[in-house]
Each structure stands twice: as structure tokens, then as C-alpha cells.
Amino acid sequence: MAINGVMMQYFEWHLEDNGSLWKQLREEADHLKELGVTSIWIPPCYKGTGTHDAGYGAYDLYDLGEFDQKGNVRTKYGTKEELLEAIRTLQEKEIGVYADLVLNHKAGADETQRFLAVEVDENERNKALTEPYEIEGWTRFTFPGREGVYSDFQWSWEHFNGTDYNQENDKTAIYLIIGENKTWSEGVAREFGNYDYLMYANIDYGHPDVQEEVKSWLRWFVRETGVNGIRLDAIKHINDWFMRDLLTMARQEFGEDFYTVGEYWEQDLELVKKYLQEVDCQTDLFDVGLNYRIHEASRKGSDFDLRTIFDGTLVQNQPERVVTFVDNHDSQPGQSLESYAEPWFKPMGYALILLRQEGYPCVFYGDYYGIGGSQPIPPQKEMLEKLLHLRKHHAYGDQADYFQDANRVGWVRLGTEEHPAGCAVVISNGEEGAITMEVGSLHAGEIWSDRMGNQEAWVTIDEEGKGVFPVHGGSLSVYVRED
């Protein structure tokens, strides 16, 4: 990861189905470089259930927008050629590209098959509600539009351990497929008794052919695209032992610099730390706990104690293995995991990830470019550009925290030899006020001002290197020296 690296998640749920994202990404490469973005997390880039699909209804992982399947050659985001061109352009600007991998399930099967299954209690997945009986499920994937190019592997009911629909009687339920060595995996989250099953046809990683096929696909995919890393979707629902093996293989095959980050959507820090141990700490994880803390702070206003903002977060407990974020496509309004930060608190949330020492911050496309759909949300581009500039030029060196007041906290970055200026950050979720902070005696006599433009006051650094840094109520100010 680059010094003061910044990831950007380059999509949100409501992007238009016009196949233009890869072209837009290529055209934006210079601008992203200028902002200080060092890596881009792209959405799932293979064929889903149709071009309307954001990619999480994964159909054919070998079709990157190259074959006429599911009603079109392109994906929601464009063609394979446009994808590869965008990746090359970003990499020429020294911006890494991380691909989103959906390995938990498959959707949009080509044919139905008959097999034995039992219905299970959706709130207690280990509890069968019926005796085994034959159902007709969508589990046969033959990929007729691709005709065996790149891989002749075809998926069948034996390769799955669960599904959610019986074509025969049009019934939706959670079905555990009955077969040799078939059960829910043990190496998954314990919610609902066992959270192996999430959606669609659930991949059975207990099947040796499945393990080999997915590893083989990943080798092909990284060679074909040249991506610098991967984001692993829904890993709390995938066998932890398979994920550990896959991560080991990725490091061996693609080198120590190949980056991985996993989405383990869980607030309980102990469960998250346990998962990291299970996969031998071979991947970073998104800090879901911090996302919820920021969301809560934005909802409670002055009733939230800002001194506790990092309590129970991965960034406070394991900062070397964490990607911090304010919001993403799952937390945005209308999604099943909605935990969206109120707009007034967004600047504070982003200051907490962009201007601190710990964590690898991720900026959300929806916050920078805006969110579409029936209830659009305007972008906060100007605010983010100011904070990204401050990260790129000023947020370096040791960090000293001033977290003494429940409604007003601050910190300073003391700078380095290469970036000596440093910065002083103050956040309030209550009334206006000020915090006295020490920026170092080498700054004695300097005048510092708020580069967010929220505070008119100028601050003079005294002989001891201290300044009194004011902030308006419910606001953020970031001070750097005037020159």
C-alpha cells in the first residue's frame, strides 16, 4: 500500500444500466490520480443475471463482457475490452485495481434439475421442517453462450448445498440439498444457527471439484485482467478453511504485494478477530464496527460521546489489517444492511478515516459522485476533495489525540521530514468551542487557518508550539499553516 494510500469504491447500487462505467473510469484516471486515490475497487466485472444486475447475482465468472449471455454481450458496466483498457489506464497512473469477487453463490442457472432436499427453518438453519423430498431447482449451469471457452466446467446440483426455490410448486424456502457428504459448512458465521446459506444456489466448498475449479478460475482471472488485488464478498458465509487455502494460494501465485480485503459484515469485534485468526491473518477486513459507530454518531448528535467513536472497532484493535470506510453500496439507503451516515456528519466521518494514522481508508463513489435511484442523494464532492488534498499533503507523521470532551475531540499530525507541515483537526457534535493542542515548537509564531473553510478564525501558535483551535457546533475544522 502506498504511503497515505486511499482506496475508492467506484460504484453504488443505482448506477444506470448503460454500460459506461469502464469508459468513465478510464476517462477519470488523471483526476483520480490528482485527488490522491491510489487504488480503485471495481464492482463485480463478470456476467450476472442480466445487465441490470450490479454483479452480485453472479452467473458466469469467465464472461467479463465477451459473450452473448443473459440478453447481452456487455455487463452493466461495459465490455471486456473496455474493462481491460480501464485497468491498464489506471495502472499506468500507478493506481492499483481491486476486483470484487462473488464466490458464495451462483445465480441465473440455465436449466433445472431434480434432487432431494429438506426445507429448513430460516431462523434456525440446522432445524429441518420436512422430511427429504424431491424438488426441481435451478442448479444447472452450462453457459451455452460461451461454449466451453476458457473452461469446460459445468455446474450441477452436486456442486451446491442449498437453494431457495422449487420450480415444481413455485415455492420459496431455504432448502438444504441432500447428497453424499452434504451439509451446511461449519466454518461460517453462527447467526441463524448456521449462516452458510445467503442467497441463490449456495456453492458447496466441501466438494473437491468445486475447490479446484474456483482456484483454477482465480488463476485465470488474475492473469487475464492483471488486477492488483481482490475484494472478497460475503466471506462470513463461506468456509473459513477454504478461504484460508485460497488466500495462501493467491499469495504464492501472485506474490506478496497482491492485495486482499474481505467483507465480513459483523459488528462484534471478537468474532471479527477470531475470523482473522482462522484465515491466518492473510487478509485485510473492512471495519464494519466503525461504519456502525459513525452511523450511530450521525443519528444521535450531541447525545453521542465522541470519545468512544473507536470503541469496538478493528482500526483501534488491529490497525494493520483494516480498511476503514464511512459508507458503501451495502450501507447506502434502501439496502438490506443500511447504516448510512447522516449528511451533516459525513465530513466528520471522513476526517476520522482520511486524516488519521491508522487504517487504509476507502472513499465511497456515492459520496463523491452522488447516489441515484428514486430518492437521489447529492454528492459531497467539494468536502471530499478538501479532505483528500489534506491527506495527500498534510496528514503525515506522529499523531496526538485530544479526546477529553464528549462533544468535542481533536488530534494533530506532527508531520515528517518530507511533509513537515502537519495538521490539526477538531470535530464537534454539540456546541461551538475550542481545543488547545500542541503542534510542535518548530511552528512557534506561525498562523494556521481552517482549510475546510468552516471557521473564519486564524490561530497563532505560541512559543511552546500550542494553539487554541476553534470549531463551530456540529462541524469540522482542519488547520494547517497559512503558507
For each residue, the residues with C-beta under 8 A, 3 or more apart:
1: 5 38 39 259 360
2: 5 38 94
3: 396
4: 36 391 392 395 396
5: 1 2 38 39 360
6: 35 36 37 38 39 354 361 362 363 388 391
7: 37 38 39 40 41 98 323 360 361 362 363
8: 32 37 39 40 41 362 363 364 365 368
9: 41 325 328 329 362 363 364 365
10: 21 25 40 41 42 43 365
11: 15 21 42 43 54 77 329 365
12: 15 329 332 364 365 366 369 371 372
13: 54 329 332 334 335 371 373
14: 371 372 373 376
15: 11 12 21 54 76 77 372
16: 20 372
17: 51 52 76
18:
19: 51 74 75 76 77 78 79 82
20: 16 23 24 77 78
21: 10 11 15 24 25 43 76 77 78
22: 25 26 77 78 79 82 83 85 86
23: 20 26 27 78 82 86
24: 20 21 27 28
25: 10 21 22 28 29 40 42 86 89 90
26: 22 23 29 82 85 86 89 90
27: 23 24
28: 24 25 31 32
29: 25 26 32 33 86 89 90 92 93 95
30: 33 34 93
31: 28 34 35
32: 8 28 29 35 37 40 90 93 95
33: 29 30 37 93 94 95
34: 30 31
35: 6 31 32 385 388 389 392
36: 4 6 388 389 391 392
37: 6 7 8 32 33 40 95 363 388
38: 1 2 5 6 7 94 95 96
39: 1 5 6 7 8 95 96 97 98 228 229 259
40: 7 8 10 25 32 37 90 95 96 97 98
41: 7 8 9 10 98 100 231 362
42: 10 11 25 45 77 86 97 98 99 100
43: 10 11 21 54 55 76 77 100
44: 48 54 55 56 58 99 100 101 102 233
45: 42 55 64 65 75 77 83 99 100 225
46: 55 58 59 60 61 62 63 64 65 75
47: 59 60 63 64 65 67 69 70 75
48: 44 53 54 55 56 57 58 59 70 75 76 107 108
49: 52 53 57 59 70 107 108
50: 53 70 71 72 108
51: 17 19 70 71 72 74 75 76
52: 17 49 76
53: 48 49 50 56 57 75 76 107
54: 11 13 15 43 44 48 57 76 329
55: 43 44 45 46 48 58 75 76 77 100 102
56: 44 48 53 102 233
57: 48 49 53 54 107 108 200
58: 44 46 48 55 61 102 105 106 107
59: 46 47 48 49 63 69 70 106 107 108 141
60: 46 47 63 67 69 141 143 146
61: 46 58 217 221
62: 46 143 146 149 150 151 217 220
63: 46 47 59 60 66 67 69 143 145 146
64: 45 46 47 75 80 83 224 225
65: 45 46 47 73 74 75 77 78 79 80 81 82 83
66: 63 73 79 80
67: 47 60 63 73 143 145 146 149
68: 72 73 145
69: 47 59 60 63 72 143 144 145 146
70: 47 48 49 50 51 59 108
71: 50 51
72: 50 51 68 69 75
73: 65 66 67 68 79
74: 19 51 65 77 78 79
75: 19 45 46 47 48 51 53 55 64 65 72 78 79
76: 15 17 19 21 43 48 51 52 53 54 55
77: 11 15 19 20 21 22 42 43 45 55 65 74 83
78: 19 20 21 22 23 65 74 75 82 83 86
79: 19 22 65 66 73 74 75 82 83
80: 64 65 66 83 84
81: 65 84 85
82: 19 22 23 26 65 78 79 85 86
83: 22 45 64 65 77 78 79 80 86 87 225
84: 80 81 87 88 225 226
85: 22 26 81 82 88 89
86: 22 23 25 26 29 42 78 82 83 89 90
87: 83 84 90 91 97 225 226 227
88: 84 85 91 92 226
89: 25 26 29 85 86 92 93
90: 25 26 29 32 40 86 87 93 95 96 97
91: 87 88 94 95 96 97 226 228
92: 29 88 89
93: 29 30 32 33 89 90
94: 2 33 38 91
95: 29 32 33 37 38 39 40 90 91
96: 38 39 40 90 91 228 229 259
97: 39 40 42 87 90 91 225 227 228 229
98: 7 39 40 41 42 227 228 229 230 231 259 261
99: 42 44 45 221 225 227 229 230 231
100: 41 42 43 44 45 55 230 231 233
101: 44 218 230 231 232 233
102: 44 55 56 58 105 233 234
103: 203 214 232 233 238
104: 198 202 203 233 234 235 237 238
105: 58 102 198 199 200 201 202 203
106: 58 59 109 141 155 160 200 201 203
107: 48 49 53 57 58 59 199 200 201
108: 48 49 50 57 59 70 138
109: 106 112 138 139 140 141 155 201
110: 140 141 142 143 144
111: 138 140 142
112: 109 136 137 138 139 140 167
113: 136 137 139 140 156 157
114: 134 135 136
115: 134 135 137 139 157 177 178 179
116: 132 133 134 135 177 178 179
117: 132 133 134 135 137 163 175 176 177 178
118: 128 129 130 131 132 133 175 176 178
119: 128 129 130 173 174 175
120: 124 125 126 127 128 129 174 175 176
121: 124 125 127 128 129
122: 125 173 174 192
123: 192 193
124: 120 121 127 192 193
125: 120 121 122 174 176 184 192 193 194 195 196 197
126: 120 184 193 194
127: 120 121 124 193
128: 118 119 120 121 131 176
129: 118 119 120 121
130: 118 119 133
131: 118 128
132: 116 117 118 178
133: 116 117 118 130
134: 114 115 116 117
135: 114 115 116 117 166 167 168 175
136: 112 113 114 166 167 168
137: 112 113 115 117 157 163 165 166 167 175 177 201
138: 108 109 111 112 163 165 167 201
139: 109 112 113 115 155 156 157 159 160 163 201
140: 109 110 111 112 113 154 155 156 157
141: 59 60 106 109 110 154 155 156
142: 110 111 154
143: 60 62 63 67 69 110 146 147 148 154
144: 69 110 147
145: 63 67 68 69
146: 60 62 63 67 69 143 149 150
147: 143 144
148: 143 151 152
149: 62 67 146
150: 62 146 220
151: 62 148 213 216 217 220
152: 148
153: 209 213 216
154: 140 141 142 143
155: 106 109 139 140 141 159 160 201
156: 113 139 140 141 159
157: 113 115 137 139 140 160 177 179
158: 179 204 207
159: 139 155 156 203 204 207 209 210
160: 106 139 155 157 163 177 201 202 203 204
161: 176 177 182 183 184 185 196 197 202 203 204 206
162: 174 175 176 177 184 196 197 201 202
163: 117 137 138 139 160 175 177 200 201 202
164: 172 173 174 175 197 199 200
165: 137 138 171 172
166: 135 136 137 169 170 171 172 173 175
167: 112 135 136 137 138 170
168: 135 136
169: 166
170: 166 167
171: 165 166
172: 164 165 166
173: 119 122 164 166
174: 119 120 122 125 162 164 197
175: 117 118 119 120 135 137 162 163 164 166
176: 117 118 120 125 128 161 162 182 183 184 197
177: 115 116 117 137 157 160 161 162 163 182 204
178: 115 116 117 118 132 182
179: 115 116 157 158 182
180:
181: 206
182: 161 176 177 178 179 204 206
183: 161 176 206
184: 125 126 161 162 176 188 194 196 197
185: 161 188 194 196 204 205 206 238 239
186: 194 239
187: 238 239 240 241 242 278
188: 184 185 194 195 196 236 237 238 239 240
189: 195 236 237 266 271
190: 193 194 195
191: 195
192: 122 123 124 125 195
193: 123 124 125 126 127 190
194: 125 126 184 185 186 188 190 197
195: 125 188 189 190 191 192 198 236 237
196: 125 161 162 184 185 188 202 237
197: 125 161 162 164 174 176 184 194 202 237
198: 104 105 195 202 234 237
199: 105 107 164 202
200: 57 105 106 107 163 164
201: 105 106 107 109 137 138 139 155 160 162 163
202: 104 105 160 161 162 163 196 197 198 199 237
203: 103 104 105 106 159 160 161 210 214 238
204: 158 159 160 161 177 182 185 207 210
205: 185 210 211 214 238 239 242
206: 161 181 182 183 185 210 239
207: 158 159 204 210 211
208: 211 212
209: 153 159 212 213
210: 159 203 204 205 206 207 213 214
211: 205 207 208 214 215 242 245
212: 208 209 215 216
213: 151 153 209 210 216 217
214: 103 203 205 210 211 217 218 246
215: 211 212 218 219 245 246 249
216: 151 153 212 213 219 220
217: 61 62 151 213 214 220 221
218: 101 214 215 221 222 230 246 249 250
219: 215 216 222 223 253
220: 62 150 151 216 217 223 224
221: 61 99 217 218 224 225 227
222: 218 219 225 226 227 230 250 253 254 258
223: 219 220 226
224: 64 220 221
225: 45 64 83 84 87 97 99 221 222
226: 84 87 88 91 222 223
227: 87 97 98 99 221 222 230
228: 39 91 96 97 98 257 258 259
229: 39 96 97 98 99 258 259 260 261
230: 98 99 100 101 218 222 227 250 258 259 260 261
231: 41 98 99 100 101 260 261 262 263
232: 101 103 235 243 260 261 262 263 283
233: 44 56 100 101 102 103 104 263
234: 102 104 198 237 238 263 265
235: 104 232 238 240 243 262 263 264 275
236: 188 189 195 264 265 266 275
237: 104 188 189 195 196 197 198 202 234
238: 103 104 185 187 188 203 205 234 235 242 243
239: 185 186 187 188 205 206 242 243
240: 187 188 235 243 244 275 278 279
241: 187 244 245 278
242: 187 205 211 238 239 245 246
243: 232 235 238 239 240 246 247 262 279
244: 240 241 247 248 278 279 280 282
245: 211 215 241 242 248 249
246: 214 215 218 242 243 249 250
247: 243 244 250 251 260 279 280 282 283
248: 244 245 251 252 280 282
249: 215 218 245 246 252 253
250: 218 222 230 246 247 253 254 258 260
251: 247 248 254 255 256 258 282
252: 248 249
253: 219 222 249 250
254: 222 250 251 258
255: 251 258
256: 251
257: 228
258: 222 228 229 230 250 251 254 255
259: 1 39 96 98 228 229 230 284
260: 229 230 231 232 247 250 282 283 284
261: 98 229 230 231 232 283 284 285 286 323
262: 231 232 235 243 279 283 284 285 286
263: 231 232 233 234 235 285 286 330
264: 235 236 272 275 285 286 288
265: 234 236 288 330 337
266: 189 236 271 272 275 288
267: 288 289 292 312
268: 271 272
269: 272 273 289 312 313 314 317
270: 273 274
271: 189 266 268 274 275
272: 264 266 268 269 275 276 285 288 289 314
273: 269 270 276 277 314 317 318
274: 270 271 277 278
275: 235 236 240 264 266 271 272 278 279 285
276: 272 273 279 281 283 285 318 321
277: 273 274 280 281
278: 187 240 241 244 274 275
279: 240 243 244 247 262 275 276 282 283
280: 244 247 248 277
281: 276 277 321
282: 244 247 248 251 260 279
283: 232 247 260 261 262 276 279 321
284: 259 260 261 262 321 322 323 360
285: 261 262 263 264 272 275 276 314 321 322 323
286: 261 262 263 264 291 322 323 325 328 362
287: 290 291 313 314 315 322 323 324 325 359
288: 264 265 266 267 272 291 292
289: 267 269 272 292 293 312 313 314
290: 287 293 294 310 313 314 315 324 325 352 353
291: 286 287 288 294 295 325 326 327 328 331 339
292: 267 288 289 295 296 339
293: 289 290 296 297 308 309 310 311 312 313
294: 290 291 297 298 309 326 341 345 349 352
295: 291 292 298 299 331 339 340 341
296: 292 293 299 300 304
297: 293 294 300 304 306 309 341 345 348 349 429
298: 294 295 341 342 344 345 346 349
299: 295 296 342
300: 296 297 303 304
301: 304 429 430 474
302: 407 429 430 431
303: 300
304: 296 297 300 301 308 309 429
305: 308 406 407
306: 297 309 403 405 406 407 408 409 427 429
307: 403 404 405 406 409
308: 293 304 305 311
309: 293 294 297 304 306 352 409
310: 290 293 313 315 316
311: 293 308 316
312: 267 269 289 293 316
313: 269 287 289 290 293 310 316 317
314: 269 272 273 285 287 289 290 317 318 319 321 322
315: 287 290 310 318 319 322 324 358 359
316: 310 311 312 313 319 358
317: 269 273 313 314
318: 273 276 314 315 321 322
319: 314 315 316 322 357 358 359
320:
321: 276 281 283 284 285 314 318
322: 284 285 286 287 314 315 318 319 358 359 360
323: 7 261 284 285 286 287 359 360 361 362
324: 287 290 315 352 353 358 359 360 361 362
325: 9 286 287 290 291 328 353 361 362 364
326: 291 294 341 346 349 350 353 364 367
327: 291 331 332 339 340 341 364 366 367
328: 9 286 291 325 331 332 362 364
329: 9 11 12 13 54 332 335 364 366
330: 263 265 335 336 337
331: 291 295 327 328 335 337 338 339 340
332: 12 13 327 328 329 335 338 340 364 366 371
333: 338 340 371 375 377
334: 13 338 373 375
335: 13 329 330 331 332 338
336: 330
337: 265 330 331
338: 331 332 333 334 335
339: 291 292 295 327 331
340: 295 327 331 332 333
341: 294 295 297 298 326 327 345 346 349
342: 298 299 345 346
343: 346 377 380
344: 298 474
345: 294 297 298 341 342 348 349 429
346: 298 326 341 342 343 349 350 367 380 383
347: 350 351 380 383 387 452 475 476
348: 297 345 351 352 427 429 476
349: 294 297 298 326 341 345 346 352 353
350: 326 346 347 353 354 361 363 367 383 384 387
351: 347 348 354 355 387 425 427 476 478
352: 290 294 309 324 348 349 355 356 427
353: 290 324 325 326 349 350 356 359 361 362
354: 6 350 351 361 363 387 388 390 391 395
355: 351 352 387 390 391 395 411 413 423 425 478
356: 352 353 359 395 399 411
357: 319 398 399 413
358: 315 316 319 322 324
359: 287 315 319 322 323 324 353 356
360: 1 5 7 284 322 323 324
361: 6 7 323 324 325 350 353 354 391
362: 6 7 8 9 41 286 323 324 325 328 353
363: 6 7 8 9 37 350 354 367 368 384 388
364: 8 9 12 325 326 327 328 329 332 367 368
365: 8 9 10 11 12 368 369
366: 12 327 329 332 369 370 371 377 379
367: 326 327 346 350 363 364 379 380 384
368: 8 363 364 365 379 380 381 384
369: 12 365 366 379 381
370: 366 376 377 378 379
371: 12 13 14 332 333 366 376 377
372: 12 14 15 16 376
373: 13 14 334 376
374:
375: 333 334
376: 14 370 371 372 373
377: 333 343 366 370 371
378: 370
379: 366 367 368 369 370
380: 343 346 347 367 368 383 384
381: 368 369 384 385
382: 385 386
383: 346 347 350 380 386 387 452
384: 350 363 367 368 380 381 387 388
385: 35 381 382 388 389
386: 382 383 389 390 451 452 453 478
387: 347 350 351 354 355 383 384 390 391 452 478
388: 6 35 36 37 354 363 384 385 391 392
389: 35 36 385 386 392 393 451
390: 354 355 386 387 393 394 395 423 451 478 480
391: 4 6 36 354 355 361 387 388 394 395
392: 4 35 36 388 389
393: 389 390 419 421
394: 390 391 413 415 419 421 422 423 480
395: 4 354 355 356 390 391 413 423
396: 3 4 413 415 416 418 419 422
397: 413 414 415 416 419 422
398: 357 413 414
399: 356 357 411 412 413 414
400: 411 412 414 437 438
401: 409 410 411
402: 409 410 411 412 435 436 437
403: 306 307 409 410 411
404: 307 409 435
405: 306 307 408 409 433 435
406: 305 306 307 430
407: 302 305 306 428 429 430 431
408: 306 405 426 427 428 429 430 433 435 471
409: 306 307 309 401 402 403 404 405 426 427 435
410: 401 402 403 424 425 426 427 435 437 469 471
411: 355 356 399 400 401 402 403 424 425 437
412: 399 400 402 422 423 424 425 437 438 439
413: 355 357 394 395 396 397 398 399 422 423 425
414: 397 398 399 400 422 439 440
415: 394 396 397 419 420 421 422 440
416: 396 397 419 420
417: 420
418: 396
419: 393 394 396 397 415 416 422
420: 415 416 417 442
421: 393 394 415 480 481
422: 394 396 397 412 413 414 415 419 439 440 443 480
423: 355 390 394 395 412 413 478 479 480
424: 410 411 412 437 439 448 459 467 469 478 479 480
425: 351 355 410 411 412 413 476 477 478 479
426: 408 409 410 434 435 437 469 470 471 476 477 478 479
427: 306 348 351 352 408 409 410 471 475 476
428: 407 408 431 432 433 471 472 473 474 475 476
429: 297 301 302 304 306 345 348 407 408 474
430: 301 302 406 407 408 473 474
431: 302 407 428 473
432: 428 470 471 472 473 475
433: 405 408 428 470 471
434: 426 468 469 470 471
435: 402 404 405 408 409 410 426 468 469 471
436: 402 466 467 468 469
437: 400 402 410 411 412 424 426 466 467 469
438: 400 412 464 465 466
439: 412 414 422 424 443 448 461 465 466 467
440: 414 415 422 443 465
441: 444 463 464 465
442: 420 465
443: 422 439 440 446 448 461 465 481
444: 441 461 462 463 464 465
445: 460 461 463
446: 443 460 461 481 482
447: 458 459 460 461 481 482
448: 424 439 443 458 459 460 461 467 469 479 480 481 482
449: 458 459 479 480 482
450: 453 454 455 456 457 477 478 479
451: 386 389 390 478 479 480
452: 347 383 386 387 455 476 477 478
453: 386 450
454: 450 471 472 475 476 477
455: 450 452 470 471 472 475 477
456: 450
457: 450 470
458: 447 448 449 482
459: 424 447 448 449 467 468 469 470 479
460: 445 446 447 448 467
461: 439 443 444 445 446 447 448 465 466 467
462: 444 465 466 467
463: 441 444 445
464: 438 441 444
465: 438 439 440 441 442 443 444 461 462
466: 436 437 438 439 461 462
467: 424 436 437 439 448 459 460 461 462 479
468: 434 435 436 459
469: 410 424 426 434 435 436 437 448 459 477 479
470: 426 432 433 434 455 457 459 477
471: 408 410 426 427 428 432 433 434 435 454 455 475 476 477
472: 428 432 454 455 475 477
473: 428 430 431 432
474: 301 344 428 429 430
475: 347 427 428 432 454 455 471 472
476: 347 348 351 425 426 427 428 452 454 471
477: 425 426 450 452 454 455 469 470 471 472
478: 351 355 386 387 390 423 424 425 426 450 451 452
479: 423 424 425 426 448 449 450 451 459 467 469
480: 390 394 421 422 423 424 448 449 451
481: 421 443 446 447 448
482: 446 447 448 449 458
483:
